[in-house]
Amino acid sequence: MAMGRNSRRIMGLTGHYAGLIAFAIFTAFPLWWAASVGLSTNPENMYSFPRSFWPTEPGLLWFAKVFTDMPFLTYLKNSTIMAVMTVVGVVIVSVLAGYPLARLKFVGSKTIFVIIILTMMLPSEVAMIPNFITMKHLHLINEYLGATVINFSAAFGIFLMKQAFEMVPQDLIDAARVDGATEMQILWRIMVPVSAPSIAALGIFTLVNAWNDYLWPSIILTSREKLPLAVGVFNDLTGPFATSDSMVMAAIVMTVIPVLVFFAFTQRYFVSGMDGAVK
């Protein structure tokens, strides 16, 4: 009987890890291929599978050209500025909106929350024209703020923080109110520190999305000097003026590396924060 249970357990674990390995290979395939092509000085085997998974005449020629043939560092600076602005804006708005929805009782709170959640079902393209007209009247065309402000009121962020704040024990909040703390003091001195993992998860999730944002920045930013990586790399290295597919792949890898490094050092906060919000 014990042998049967052990066998089933071993088979279950084997299937579990086999599935994870298969998913990891499937997920890493595009980046692995892009890195291999970018490292191939001679790209003749670029579309020869599976030969293309290993660099042909390995070298850093195409990676060097990314820095010499395009303003890569300028694009990197722009992406960093816009990502940081978006993270700060989303966290502040989500915290300020999530707290009253989670802890304050007022007429229409449930209706407001439902409306906020319903906005997640609308494609972002629906708001492109109204947002562009608004940014034009606010004189934010070709400005970092204009490229980021529309993302500040993120429905997912408000939902995540509402769930996190609802997990904080009510006794802790009541004790603070008895001591004379205002609602803003309760929010910033109690709720925010206790919900730090969820806030960190929201920041990481927002940064990745902001780093990869392409459509809205390509519309609102008109000068090359302010383009982020996603837009600048696409505009410079694709289309009729593309010089090399290998250079495109090298640029893609360089674009992804900062996010991978950031996520590698912060993934535990992301996992713990998302786990807490789900509970």
PASEBA-1860 file (N, C-alpha, C; in nm, 3 decimals):
! residues 279
1> MAMGRNSR> 0.083/-0.120/0.000/0.000/0.000/0.000/0.086/0.126/0.000 ~ 0.191/0.122/0.089/0.282/0.235/0.097/0.359/0.252/-0.033 ~ 0.397/0.137/-0.092/0.470/0.143/-0.220/0.382/0.205/-0.328 ~ 0.251/0.172/-0.326/0.160/0.229/-0.424/0.148/0.379/-0.410 ~ 0.139/0.427/-0.283/0.129/0.571/-0.260/0.256/0.641/-0.303 ~ 0.372/0.579/-0.272/0.499/0.639/-0.312/0.512/0.644/-0.464 ~ 0.466/0.540/-0.531/0.474/0.537/-0.677/0.388/0.647/-0.737 ~ 0.265/0.662/-0.683/0.177/0.768/-0.734/0.235/0.906/-0.707
9> RIMGLTGH> 0.297/0.920/-0.592/0.358/1.049/-0.558/0.474/1.080/-0.652 ~ 0.558/0.979/-0.679/0.672/0.999/-0.769/0.623/1.033/-0.909 ~ 0.521/0.960/-0.955/0.467/0.987/-1.088/0.406/1.126/-1.096 ~ 0.338/1.167/-0.988/0.279/1.300/-0.986/0.385/1.409/-0.992 ~ 0.491/1.392/-0.912/0.600/1.489/-0.913/0.671/1.492/-1.048 ~ 0.690/1.373/-1.106/0.755/1.367/-1.237/0.673/1.441/-1.342 ~ 0.543/1.416/-1.343/0.457/1.488/-1.437/0.456/1.637/-1.411 ~ 0.456/1.674/-1.283/0.456/1.816/-1.246/0.580/1.887/-1.298
17> YAGLIAFA> 0.697/1.830/-1.269/0.822/1.894/-1.312/0.841/1.885/-1.463 ~ 0.793/1.778/-1.524/0.801/1.768/-1.670/0.719/1.879/-1.735 ~ 0.600/1.904/-1.680/0.518/2.013/-1.732/0.585/2.148/-1.714 ~ 0.646/2.171/-1.598/0.715/2.298/-1.573/0.834/2.317/-1.668 ~ 0.909/2.209/-1.691/1.024/2.218/-1.781/0.978/2.246/-1.923 ~ 0.871/2.178/-1.966/0.818/2.202/-2.101/0.770/2.346/-2.116 ~ 0.703/2.397/-2.014/0.654/2.535/-2.019/0.770/2.633/-2.021 ~ 0.876/2.604/-1.942/0.993/2.691/-1.940/1.061/2.697/-2.076
25> IFTAFPLW> 1.074/2.580/-2.141/1.135/2.575/-2.275/1.051/2.654/-2.374 ~ 0.919/2.634/-2.369/0.829/2.704/-2.460/0.837/2.856/-2.440 ~ 0.847/2.899/-2.314/0.852/3.042/-2.283/0.986/3.104/-2.322 ~ 1.095/3.030/-2.298/1.228/3.084/-2.324/1.271/3.072/-2.470 ~ 1.197/2.997/-2.550/1.235/2.973/-2.689/1.259/3.101/-2.769 ~ 1.167/3.199/-2.768/1.191/3.319/-2.851/1.316/3.396/-2.811 ~ 1.337/3.412/-2.678/1.454/3.487/-2.632/1.583/3.413/-2.662 ~ 1.580/3.279/-2.644/1.700/3.199/-2.674/1.736/3.212/-2.822
33> WAASVGLS> 1.638/3.203/-2.908/1.662/3.214/-3.052/1.713/3.354/-3.088 ~ 1.653/3.457/-3.030/1.697/3.595/-3.057/1.841/3.615/-3.011 ~ 1.875/3.562/-2.892/2.012/3.577/-2.842/2.111/3.503/-2.930 ~ 2.074/3.383/-2.977/2.162/3.305/-3.064/2.188/3.378/-3.195 ~ 2.081/3.433/-3.254/2.097/3.505/-3.381/2.178/3.632/-3.360 ~ 2.153/3.702/-3.248/2.227/3.825/-3.221/2.375/3.801/-3.198 ~ 2.409/3.683/-3.147/2.549/3.650/-3.122/2.617/3.589/-3.243 ~ 2.543/3.564/-3.351/2.599/3.503/-3.472/2.655/3.611/-3.563
41> TNPENMYS> 2.787/3.616/-3.575/2.848/3.712/-3.667/2.804/3.684/-3.810 ~ 2.789/3.555/-3.841/2.740/3.513/-3.972/2.597/3.460/-3.955 ~ 2.495/3.533/-3.998/2.356/3.494/-3.973/2.298/3.397/-4.077 ~ 2.382/3.324/-4.149/2.331/3.240/-4.256/2.240/3.128/-4.207 ~ 2.257/3.086/-4.081/2.174/2.978/-4.026/2.056/3.029/-3.943 ~ 2.020/3.153/-3.963/1.918/3.217/-3.881/1.785/3.142/-3.882 ~ 1.746/3.090/-3.997/1.618/3.022/-4.010/1.633/2.872/-4.030 ~ 1.752/2.819/-3.996/1.776/2.675/-4.008/1.760/2.610/-3.870
49> FPRSFWPT> 1.643/2.556/-3.844/1.616/2.494/-3.715/1.657/2.347/-3.720 ~ 1.720/2.292/-3.615/1.752/2.357/-3.489/1.890/2.423/-3.487 ~ 1.956/2.432/-3.603/2.091/2.490/-3.607/2.095/2.633/-3.554 ~ 1.987/2.706/-3.573/1.986/2.847/-3.533/1.988/2.867/-3.382 ~ 1.970/2.759/-3.305/1.972/2.773/-3.160/2.114/2.789/-3.105 ~ 2.214/2.772/-3.192/2.352/2.791/-3.149/2.417/2.894/-3.240 ~ 2.488/2.992/-3.185/2.547/3.101/-3.265/2.645/3.048/-3.370 ~ 2.639/3.107/-3.488/2.735/3.078/-3.594/2.844/3.184/-3.592
57> EPGLLWFA> 2.969/3.140/-3.574/3.081/3.233/-3.559/3.048/3.336/-3.451 ~ 3.040/3.291/-3.325/2.996/3.379/-3.216/3.079/3.506/-3.205 ~ 3.011/3.615/-3.175/3.076/3.743/-3.157/2.976/3.848/-3.113 ~ 3.027/3.965/-3.077/2.941/4.073/-3.029/2.925/4.184/-3.133 ~ 2.945/4.150/-3.261/2.939/4.250/-3.366/2.805/4.323/-3.367 ~ 2.696/4.247/-3.367/2.564/4.309/-3.379/2.525/4.384/-3.252 ~ 2.570/4.337/-3.138/2.542/4.409/-3.014/2.616/4.543/-3.011 ~ 2.737/4.544/-3.066/2.811/4.670/-3.074/2.743/4.768/-3.169
65> KVFTDMPF> 2.689/4.715/-3.278/2.621/4.801/-3.375/2.493/4.863/-3.317 ~ 2.432/4.794/-3.221/2.312/4.851/-3.157/2.344/4.986/-3.095 ~ 2.464/4.997/-3.037/2.503/5.122/-2.972/2.558/5.225/-3.070 ~ 2.616/5.179/-3.180/2.677/5.273/-3.274/2.582/5.320/-3.383 ~ 2.485/5.236/-3.420/2.397/5.270/-3.533/2.264/5.330/-3.490 ~ 2.238/5.336/-3.360/2.112/5.394/-3.312/2.134/5.450/-3.172 ~ 2.054/5.549/-3.130/2.070/5.608/-2.995/2.010/5.519/-2.886 ~ 2.070/5.401/-2.869/2.013/5.303/-2.777/2.009/5.356/-2.634
73> LTYLKNST> 2.115/5.422/-2.589/2.120/5.472/-2.452/2.016/5.581/-2.427 ~ 1.987/5.660/-2.531/1.881/5.761/-2.518/1.746/5.694/-2.501 ~ 1.720/5.592/-2.581/1.596/5.517/-2.568/1.587/5.451/-2.430 ~ 1.699/5.399/-2.382/1.703/5.334/-2.251/1.670/5.434/-2.141 ~ 1.726/5.554/-2.151/1.697/5.658/-2.052/1.549/5.694/-2.055 ~ 1.493/5.710/-2.174/1.351/5.745/-2.185/1.261/5.637/-2.126 ~ 1.292/5.511/-2.155/1.213/5.401/-2.100/1.220/5.399/-1.947 ~ 1.338/5.424/-1.894/1.355/5.425/-1.748/1.272/5.535/-1.684
81> IMAVMTVV> 1.281/5.656/-1.740/1.205/5.769/-1.686/1.055/5.740/-1.691 ~ 1.007/5.693/-1.805/0.864/5.669/-1.820/0.816/5.554/-1.733 ~ 0.897/5.451/-1.718/0.859/5.337/-1.634/0.850/5.379/-1.488 ~ 0.948/5.456/-1.441/0.947/5.502/-1.301/0.827/5.593/-1.276 ~ 0.799/5.686/-1.368/0.683/5.774/-1.354/0.554/5.693/-1.348 ~ 0.543/5.592/-1.432/0.422/5.510/-1.434/0.406/5.432/-1.305 ~ 0.514/5.373/-1.256/0.507/5.296/-1.131/0.465/5.385/-1.015 ~ 0.526/5.501/-1.003/0.492/5.593/-0.893/0.346/5.637/-0.902
89> GVVIVSVL> 0.304/5.674/-1.023/0.166/5.718/-1.042/0.065/5.608/-1.013 ~ 0.089/5.488/-1.063/-0.004/5.377/-1.043/-0.012/5.339/-0.896 ~ 0.101/5.332/-0.828/0.100/5.295/-0.686/0.023/5.397/-0.603 ~ 0.048/5.525/-0.625/-0.020/5.629/-0.547/-0.171/5.626/-0.571 ~ -0.211/5.621/-0.698/-0.354/5.621/-0.730/-0.421/5.494/-0.678 ~ -0.355/5.379/-0.693/-0.415/5.252/-0.650/-0.431/5.247/-0.499 ~ -0.331/5.298/-0.426/-0.340/5.299/-0.280/-0.452/5.392/-0.234 ~ -0.457/5.512/-0.292/-0.558/5.610/-0.251/-0.699/5.565/-0.289
97> AGYPLARL> -0.713/5.492/-0.398/-0.845/5.444/-0.439/-0.882/5.312/-0.371 ~ -0.785/5.227/-0.347/-0.813/5.097/-0.288/-0.853/5.104/-0.142 ~ -0.796/5.199/-0.068/-0.826/5.207/0.076/-0.972/5.240/0.105 ~ -1.029/5.346/0.047/-1.172/5.373/0.076/-1.265/5.263/0.027 ~ -1.231/5.201/-0.085/-1.316/5.093/-0.135/-1.311/4.971/-0.044 ~ -1.200/4.953/0.025/-1.183/4.836/0.110/-1.231/4.860/0.253 ~ -1.213/4.982/0.306/-1.234/5.004/0.449/-1.337/5.111/0.486 ~ -1.374/5.196/0.392/-1.470/5.301/0.423/-1.606/5.266/0.365
105> KFVGSKTI> -1.709/5.282/0.444/-1.844/5.250/0.402/-1.913/5.378/0.355 ~ -1.946/5.385/0.229/-2.017/5.500/0.175/-2.110/5.454/0.064 ~ -2.210/5.534/0.036/-2.311/5.500/-0.062/-2.248/5.489/-0.202 ~ -2.273/5.377/-0.267/-2.225/5.358/-0.404/-2.087/5.299/-0.414 ~ -2.027/5.258/-0.303/-1.890/5.205/-0.308/-1.882/5.077/-0.392 ~ -1.981/4.988/-0.376/-1.981/4.864/-0.453/-2.003/4.892/-0.602 ~ -2.090/4.988/-0.631/-2.115/5.022/-0.771/-1.991/5.080/-0.836 ~ -1.921/5.167/-0.763/-1.797/5.226/-0.815/-1.693/5.117/-0.842
113> FVIIILTM> -1.681/5.023/-0.750/-1.584/4.915/-0.768/-1.618/4.829/-0.889 ~ -1.746/4.799/-0.907/-1.788/4.720/-1.023/-1.757/4.794/-1.153 ~ -1.781/4.925/-1.156/-1.752/5.004/-1.275/-1.602/5.002/-1.306 ~ -1.521/5.013/-1.201/-1.375/5.009/-1.219/-1.332/4.875/-1.277 ~ -1.388/4.766/-1.226/-1.354/4.633/-1.276/-1.400/4.616/-1.420 ~ -1.516/4.672/-1.454/-1.567/4.660/-1.590/-1.475/4.726/-1.692 ~ -1.402/4.829/-1.650/-1.310/4.894/-1.744/-1.198/4.801/-1.789 ~ -1.172/4.695/-1.712/-1.070/4.598/-1.751/-1.112/4.518/-1.872
121> MLPSEVAM> -1.242/4.516/-1.899/-1.293/4.438/-2.012/-1.290/4.517/-2.142 ~ -1.260/4.647/-2.135/-1.256/4.729/-2.255/-1.116/4.731/-2.314 ~ -1.100/4.717/-2.444/-0.967/4.727/-2.504/-0.914/4.869/-2.490 ~ -0.783/4.881/-2.470/-0.723/5.013/-2.450/-0.741/5.104/-2.570 ~ -0.758/5.044/-2.689/-0.773/5.125/-2.811/-0.899/5.212/-2.808 ~ -0.998/5.172/-2.727/-1.123/5.249/-2.720/-1.098/5.391/-2.673 ~ -1.001/5.408/-2.584/-0.977/5.539/-2.523/-0.867/5.619/-2.594 ~ -0.813/5.568/-2.703/-0.701/5.636/-2.767/-0.736/5.777/-2.815
129> IPNFITMK> -0.847/5.789/-2.887/-0.885/5.920/-2.942/-0.922/6.019/-2.832 ~ -1.009/5.982/-2.735/-1.037/6.076/-2.626/-0.912/6.117/-2.548 ~ -0.824/6.020/-2.523/-0.702/6.052/-2.449/-0.611/6.146/-2.528 ~ -0.602/6.124/-2.659/-0.517/6.210/-2.740/-0.571/6.354/-2.742 ~ -0.703/6.366/-2.756/-0.763/6.500/-2.755/-0.740/6.569/-2.621 ~ -0.753/6.492/-2.512/-0.729/6.547/-2.379/-0.585/6.593/-2.363 ~ -0.490/6.509/-2.405/-0.350/6.545/-2.394/-0.316/6.668/-2.480 ~ -0.382/6.680/-2.592/-0.359/6.796/-2.679/-0.405/6.924/-2.610
137> HLHLINEY> -0.520/6.921/-2.546/-0.570/7.040/-2.477/-0.488/7.072/-2.352 ~ -0.426/6.969/-2.294/-0.341/6.991/-2.176/-0.197/7.022/-2.215 ~ -0.171/7.029/-2.346/-0.036/7.059/-2.399/0.067/6.955/-2.351 ~ 0.027/6.830/-2.354/0.115/6.721/-2.311/0.157/6.632/-2.426 ~ 0.136/6.677/-2.549/0.185/6.602/-2.665/0.338/6.608/-2.665 ~ 0.401/6.493/-2.690/0.547/6.482/-2.692/0.610/6.513/-2.556 ~ 0.538/6.478/-2.448/0.589/6.494/-2.313/0.584/6.360/-2.241 ~ 0.680/6.338/-2.149/0.681/6.213/-2.073/0.550/6.194/-1.996
145> LGATVINF> 0.500/6.302/-1.936/0.378/6.292/-1.858/0.260/6.251/-1.945 ~ 0.253/6.306/-2.065/0.146/6.270/-2.156/0.151/6.124/-2.197 ~ 0.272/6.068/-2.202/0.288/5.927/-2.242/0.261/5.830/-2.128 ~ 0.253/5.881/-2.003/0.239/5.792/-1.888/0.112/5.814/-1.806 ~ 0.059/5.936/-1.807/-0.049/5.969/-1.713/-0.175/5.887/-1.736 ~ -0.201/5.845/-1.859/-0.324/5.769/-1.885/-0.319/5.631/-1.820 ~ -0.202/5.586/-1.779/-0.188/5.454/-1.717/-0.197/5.460/-1.565 ~ -0.204/5.579/-1.508/-0.201/5.591/-1.361/-0.322/5.525/-1.295
153> SAAFGIFL> -0.439/5.544/-1.353/-0.561/5.488/-1.292/-0.584/5.347/-1.345 ~ -0.504/5.253/-1.299/-0.510/5.115/-1.346/-0.611/5.036/-1.264 ~ -0.711/4.978/-1.331/-0.814/4.901/-1.261/-0.754/4.782/-1.188 ~ -0.655/4.718/-1.250/-0.592/4.604/-1.185/-0.523/4.646/-1.056 ~ -0.456/4.761/-1.057/-0.388/4.809/-0.937/-0.486/4.841/-0.825 ~ -0.598/4.903/-0.858/-0.699/4.934/-0.757/-0.757/4.805/-0.698 ~ -0.784/4.709/-0.785/-0.835/4.579/-0.738/-0.735/4.510/-0.647 ~ -0.609/4.511/-0.687/-0.504/4.444/-0.609/-0.491/4.507/-0.471
161> MKQAFEMV> -0.489/4.641/-0.464/-0.473/4.707/-0.335/-0.598/4.694/-0.249 ~ -0.715/4.693/-0.309/-0.837/4.672/-0.232/-0.834/4.535/-0.165 ~ -0.794/4.434/-0.239/-0.786/4.299/-0.182/-0.682/4.294/-0.071 ~ -0.570/4.361/-0.091/-0.463/4.360/0.011/-0.508/4.432/0.137 ~ -0.575/4.545/0.124/-0.619/4.621/0.240/-0.728/4.547/0.318 ~ -0.809/4.469/0.249/-0.915/4.394/0.316/-0.858/4.282/0.403 ~ -0.734/4.244/0.380/-0.671/4.138/0.458/-0.615/4.189/0.591 ~ -0.601/4.321/0.604/-0.547/4.378/0.728/-0.652/4.363/0.838
169> PQDLIDAA> -0.614/4.312/0.956/-0.712/4.293/1.064/-0.783/4.423/1.102 ~ -0.914/4.416/1.118/-0.993/4.534/1.154/-0.954/4.587/1.292 ~ -0.913/4.498/1.382/-0.874/4.541/1.517/-0.759/4.639/1.512 ~ -0.667/4.620/1.418/-0.552/4.709/1.406/-0.598/4.850/1.366 ~ -0.694/4.857/1.278/-0.746/4.986/1.233/-0.826/5.052/1.345 ~ -0.908/4.974/1.416/-0.988/5.029/1.525/-0.898/5.084/1.636 ~ -0.788/5.013/1.664/-0.696/5.060/1.768/-0.634/5.194/1.728 ~ -0.601/5.209/1.599/-0.544/5.336/1.553/-0.647/5.449/1.562
177> RVDGATEM> -0.772/5.420/1.532/-0.876/5.523/1.541/-0.900/5.563/1.687 ~ -0.894/5.467/1.778/-0.909/5.498/1.920/-0.797/5.590/1.967 ~ -0.678/5.572/1.912/-0.564/5.656/1.948/-0.569/5.793/1.881 ~ -0.672/5.818/1.799/-0.689/5.949/1.739/-0.628/5.965/1.601 ~ -0.591/5.856/1.537/-0.531/5.865/1.404/-0.638/5.899/1.300 ~ -0.602/5.984/1.206/-0.693/6.016/1.095/-0.687/5.904/0.992 ~ -0.778/5.911/0.895/-0.781/5.807/0.792/-0.654/5.807/0.709 ~ -0.600/5.925/0.680/-0.476/5.931/0.603/-0.358/5.877/0.683
185> QILWRIMV> -0.358/5.903/0.814/-0.252/5.846/0.898/-0.263/5.695/0.905 ~ -0.385/5.644/0.915/-0.405/5.498/0.914/-0.355/5.439/0.783 ~ -0.387/5.509/0.674/-0.347/5.459/0.543/-0.196/5.451/0.529 ~ -0.126/5.561/0.554/0.017/5.569/0.525/0.105/5.507/0.633 ~ 0.056/5.504/0.759/0.140/5.452/0.868/0.109/5.307/0.906 ~ -0.008/5.259/0.865/-0.046/5.122/0.902/-0.071/5.037/0.778 ~ -0.165/5.081/0.695/-0.205/4.999/0.581/-0.093/4.980/0.479 ~ -0.025/5.088/0.446/0.081/5.078/0.345/0.198/4.991/0.391
193> PVSAPSIA> 0.252/5.010/0.514/0.362/4.921/0.557/0.320/4.774/0.565 ~ 0.197/4.748/0.615/0.152/4.609/0.627/0.133/4.545/0.490 ~ 0.090/4.626/0.392/0.063/4.575/0.257/0.182/4.592/0.163 ~ 0.301/4.609/0.216/0.419/4.633/0.133/0.443/4.525/0.027 ~ 0.426/4.396/0.057/0.446/4.294/-0.049/0.353/4.312/-0.168 ~ 0.226/4.346/-0.141/0.132/4.367/-0.250/0.168/4.492/-0.330 ~ 0.213/4.596/-0.262/0.255/4.718/-0.331/0.377/4.690/-0.418 ~ 0.470/4.609/-0.365/0.588/4.572/-0.444/0.547/4.492/-0.567
201> ALGIFTLV> 0.453/4.400/-0.551/0.405/4.320/-0.665/0.341/4.409/-0.769 ~ 0.261/4.506/-0.724/0.198/4.600/-0.817/0.303/4.681/-0.891 ~ 0.407/4.725/-0.818/0.514/4.803/-0.882/0.588/4.723/-0.988 ~ 0.617/4.597/-0.959/0.688/4.512/-1.054/0.602/4.487/-1.178 ~ 0.477/4.452/-1.156/0.385/4.426/-1.266/0.370/4.550/-1.354 ~ 0.357/4.666/-1.290/0.340/4.791/-1.364/0.466/4.826/-1.443 ~ 0.582/4.805/-1.382/0.706/4.838/-1.451/0.724/4.755/-1.577 ~ 0.694/4.626/-1.569/0.709/4.540/-1.687/0.615/4.587/-1.798
209> NAWNDYLW> 0.491/4.618/-1.763/0.395/4.665/-1.864/0.437/4.798/-1.923 ~ 0.485/4.889/-1.837/0.526/5.021/-1.885/0.650/5.010/-1.975 ~ 0.740/4.921/-1.941/0.864/4.903/-2.019/0.831/4.853/-2.159 ~ 0.729/4.770/-2.171/0.695/4.711/-2.300/0.587/4.788/-2.375 ~ 0.539/4.898/-2.319/0.431/4.974/-2.382/0.478/5.031/-2.516 ~ 0.398/5.008/-2.617/0.437/5.053/-2.751/0.335/5.147/-2.816 ~ 0.208/5.110/-2.816/0.109/5.179/-2.897/0.091/5.325/-2.857 ~ 0.061/5.351/-2.729/0.035/5.489/-2.687/0.159/5.578/-2.699
217> PSIILTSR> 0.277/5.536/-2.653/0.396/5.622/-2.673/0.425/5.651/-2.819 ~ 0.399/5.555/-2.907/0.424/5.580/-3.050/0.328/5.683/-3.106 ~ 0.213/5.703/-3.042/0.116/5.803/-3.087/0.145/5.940/-3.028 ~ 0.173/5.945/-2.898/0.182/6.072/-2.827/0.319/6.137/-2.837 ~ 0.425/6.057/-2.859/0.560/6.111/-2.867/0.598/6.131/-3.013 ~ 0.634/6.253/-3.047/0.660/6.286/-3.187/0.807/6.305/-3.220 ~ 0.892/6.323/-3.120/1.035/6.344/-3.148/1.114/6.218/-3.114 ~ 1.214/6.190/-3.194/1.294/6.069/-3.174/1.368/6.072/-3.041
225> EKLPLAVG> 1.404/6.191/-2.992/1.481/6.203/-2.870/1.404/6.159/-2.746 ~ 1.272/6.144/-2.755/1.192/6.106/-2.639/1.129/5.968/-2.651 ~ 1.162/5.896/-2.755/1.103/5.763/-2.774/1.159/5.662/-2.675 ~ 1.075/5.573/-2.621/1.125/5.463/-2.537/1.183/5.352/-2.622 ~ 1.239/5.252/-2.558/1.305/5.143/-2.629/1.209/5.070/-2.723 ~ 1.091/5.036/-2.675/0.999/4.956/-2.757/0.968/5.025/-2.888 ~ 0.949/5.156/-2.884/0.915/5.232/-3.005/1.039/5.262/-3.087 ~ 1.145/5.307/-3.021/1.267/5.345/-3.093/1.330/5.231/-3.168
233> VFNDLTGP> 1.341/5.115/-3.102/1.401/4.998/-3.167/1.318/4.956/-3.287 ~ 1.187/4.954/-3.273/1.101/4.914/-3.385/1.115/5.013/-3.502 ~ 1.112/5.142/-3.472/1.119/5.242/-3.579/1.253/5.239/-3.651 ~ 1.362/5.217/-3.578/1.495/5.225/-3.636/1.538/5.098/-3.709 ~ 1.490/4.984/-3.663/1.548/4.859/-3.712/1.452/4.772/-3.792 ~ 1.330/4.819/-3.816/1.237/4.741/-3.896/1.186/4.824/-4.013 ~ 1.110/4.759/-4.099/1.054/4.831/-4.213/1.150/4.837/-4.329 ~ 1.126/4.927/-4.423/1.209/4.933/-4.545/1.353/4.976/-4.519
241> FATSDSMV> 1.382/5.034/-4.403/1.517/5.081/-4.375/1.595/4.986/-4.285 ~ 1.541/4.867/-4.262/1.609/4.769/-4.178/1.741/4.727/-4.244 ~ 1.844/4.720/-4.164/1.976/4.685/-4.216/2.012/4.539/-4.194 ~ 1.965/4.481/-4.084/2.003/4.342/-4.054/1.906/4.281/-3.954 ~ 1.860/4.159/-3.985/1.776/4.087/-3.889/1.853/4.053/-3.764 ~ 1.982/4.027/-3.779/2.065/3.995/-3.662/2.075/4.113/-3.568 ~ 2.082/4.233/-3.622/2.087/4.352/-3.539/1.955/4.374/-3.467 ~ 1.846/4.343/-3.533/1.715/4.352/-3.469/1.709/4.258/-3.349
249> MAAIVMTV> 1.757/4.135/-3.366/1.756/4.038/-3.257/1.845/4.083/-3.142 ~ 1.961/4.139/-3.174/2.051/4.187/-3.070/1.986/4.300/-2.991 ~ 1.917/4.390/-3.062/1.849/4.501/-2.995/1.736/4.451/-2.906 ~ 1.664/4.348/-2.952/1.555/4.291/-2.872/1.610/4.233/-2.742 ~ 1.720/4.161/-2.752/1.781/4.102/-2.632/1.824/4.212/-2.536 ~ 1.887/4.318/-2.589/1.930/4.428/-2.504/1.813/4.499/-2.438 ~ 1.700/4.501/-2.507/1.580/4.564/-2.451/1.521/4.483/-2.337 ~ 1.529/4.351/-2.348/1.467/4.263/-2.249/1.554/4.246/-2.125
257> IPVLVFFA> 1.685/4.253/-2.140/1.777/4.224/-2.030/1.748/4.307/-1.905 ~ 1.729/4.440/-1.913/1.702/4.516/-1.789/1.582/4.466/-1.711 ~ 1.476/4.429/-1.780/1.355/4.379/-1.712/1.382/4.243/-1.650 ~ 1.455/4.156/-1.721/1.486/4.024/-1.666/1.570/4.035/-1.539 ~ 1.668/4.124/-1.541/1.753/4.143/-1.422/1.670/4.198/-1.306 ~ 1.588/4.296/-1.335/1.503/4.354/-1.231/1.410/4.250/-1.171 ~ 1.346/4.171/-1.257/1.251/4.071/-1.208/1.323/3.960/-1.131 ~ 1.444/3.927/-1.173/1.518/3.821/-1.104/1.544/3.857/-0.959
265> FTQRYFVS> 1.568/3.986/-0.932/1.597/4.030/-0.795/1.471/4.061/-0.714 ~ 1.357/4.071/-0.779/1.235/4.112/-0.708/1.122/4.010/-0.719 ~ 1.149/3.894/-0.776/1.041/3.799/-0.800/0.977/3.750/-0.670 ~ 1.054/3.741/-0.561/0.994/3.692/-0.437/0.889/3.790/-0.384 ~ 0.912/3.920/-0.407/0.812/4.018/-0.365/0.688/4.007/-0.453 ~ 0.710/3.980/-0.580/0.596/3.966/-0.672/0.511/3.846/-0.634 ~ 0.576/3.733/-0.608/0.503/3.610/-0.574/0.429/3.625/-0.441 ~ 0.496/3.680/-0.339/0.432/3.695/-0.208/0.320/3.796/-0.214
273> GMDGAVK> 0.337/3.902/-0.291/0.233/4.004/-0.302/0.112/3.952/-0.374 ~ 0.130/3.880/-0.484/0.018/3.825/-0.558/-0.053/3.717/-0.477 ~ 0.023/3.638/-0.402/-0.037/3.534/-0.318/-0.125/3.595/-0.210 ~ -0.076/3.705/-0.150/-0.155/3.772/-0.047/-0.282/3.832/-0.103 ~ -0.274/3.889/-0.223/-0.392/3.951/-0.283/-0.497/3.845/-0.319 ~ -0.453/3.730/-0.366/-0.546/3.623/-0.402/-0.619/3.571/-0.279 ~ -0.545/3.555/-0.168/-0.607/3.508/-0.045/-0.713/3.608/0.004
END
